[in-house]
Amino acid sequence: MAARCVGVLALQGAFREHVSAVSRLGVAAREVRQLKDMDGIDAMIIPGGESTTMGKLLNEWHMLEPLRERIMQGMPVYGSCAGLILLCRTIENSDQPRLGVLDATVRRNAFGRQVDSFETELSMPEVGPDPVPAVFIRAPVLISVGPEVRVLAEVKGQAVAVRQNNILGTSFHPELTPDTRLHSYFLNMLGQ
Amino acid sequence: MEQGTIRLKTGLAEMLKGGVIMDVTTPEQAKIAEEAGACAVMALERVPADIRAAGGVARMADPTIVKKIMEVATIPVMAKARIGHFVEARILEAMGVDYIDESEVLTPADDKYHIDKRDFTVPFVCGCRNLGEALRRIAEGAAMIRTKGEPGTGNVVEAVRHCRQVMNEVRVLCGLPEAEVANFAKEIGAPLEVCLLVRKEGRLPVVNFAAGGIATPADAALMMHLGCDGVFVGSGIFKSGDPARRAKAIVQAVTNYKDFAMLAEISRDLGEPMVGIEISTIPSGERMQERGW
């Protein structure tokens, strides 16, 4: 099997941290800024940042449709925070550009403003036996999910980590912690 | 569950990287900024060019203006407090502002002490001209740094100077033998512990944005090439002929700062840029970059 390469969408946000996490696990990562950067990638990470900014730039540079097609064909994709928002089919009170491949409805800024941001630990048996450190920054939650979506973690009864086949999403930021288990979990999705 | 940790404070700045933060004075301007793809807005009563023109004492904005902007924007909203004015900062924190800029653009309230930013839940961004100043602000609790530049002039020369200065000093520090770091810390007037941290990481411990004088997409891309993580644009947008187009162009330029053919496309037909002020014509007492200690 040829060496695998993970694309990290680098239009805006914390893409450097995702590149670093993937590289630490010994897999090549490439920053994706334009359509041509998507040639030859085997998976895509959409980082934290501002979902409105990223959605507009994806739309403006005609990357939204090609990326959606790749995901529909089965390419693994992982979205954290803003990335999760862009994956969702429905964004509450918003018609902002999105990929819409994840059968779920997301509420932006669900916990309040920056002063309400928090750190905690989550039980995620699929990812590992020990709790996963989770950094929530102006985080969204999924207020409803479709039948194909498996909930991997919850906070106060609301889904904050989900998987639907080749699509993984978390409303928190594993890339801001030294713990790479979520990235390992995602990289395992490439082999299946 | 923990709140107000340094990881949460610096974490929000990490999410702003590669983005443009725009000064806005009305909800309408905030919508234009969000539409253009700004990653955050700075709520103000006046943009820096108008603060210069108006003279007098520049203070924290009226909470009504800040609140109105918070109501329409779904992206983070920042607001400015005067240097050392911890009560203005507590008011902004109580209102739920996402980031506070302890800013030399406003008239300083304290000519000796900056705000002790460590025990606030809300994160702060502060300005700097050199590494010593950046590291003093970080030691006081700043979770994000920006160049001071010369706000309200549309002249990028000071932002370039400050950015190059900080980057050069980081390179010097990282090349020093450990035994010489204490003396370096003394010379630049920064705490030893923070100097050692920079040397270990090989970079500033927080996000560093460009600010003060950015007026065109080319200016914004230039600052990214010099090593900034993103840009603040104030008067450069809403003092130009076509704010919506210019705002969008600057957002696109920051993402694709390495693609010069694309920058050429982005820079076309943007209408009149702000007129601007040559720095040497500003009396030294009116230079905002001289404020802060």
Interface residues (C-beta under 8 A of the other chain):
Chain A: A10 L11 Q12 G13 A14 F15 R16 E17 R33 Q34 G48 G49 E50 T52 T53 K56 L57 E60 C81 A82 S94 R108 N109 G112 R113 Q114 V115 D116 S117 F118 E119 T120 V135 I137 R138 H173 L176 T177
Chain B: M1 E2 Q3 G4 T5 R7 L8 G11 L12 E14 M15 L16 K17 G18 G19 E34 E35 G37 A38 C39 A40 M70 T74 I75 P76 E93 G96 V97 D98 Y99 T121 V122 P123 V251 Q252 V254 T255 N256 D259
